[in-house]
């Protein structure tokens, strides 16, 4: 699942300000503890989320509050955010390169941009 962690981040706006980027410059990928154990990942490890279309990197955040069959990866990071270079925080691939336009939500008919099949592995 992709999305934003808080409305306070206003999607990508946080990462265009010095203070915002300093406070939230690392993309955490939330993973259930049992899944993390199965793939040998601990909080703070570099991980890669892959789909048939592409991949995106992040830092593992092990959290019991997420379903075992779900990952959460925030979508507000991208290579155009120059604050990352200036502040020394990581540059990340946009989460949109994991998504595919051909899949739709079966209830709403909208493209399924927030939920998609993927796998995660230790980088």
Secondary structure, DSSP 8 states (H G I E B T S, - for coil): -EE-S-GGGTTTGGGGSHHHHHHS-S-EEEE-HHHHHHHT--TT-EEEEE-SS-EEEEEEEE-TTS-TT--EEES---TT-THHHHHT------GGGG--TT-B-TTT--B--S----EEEE-
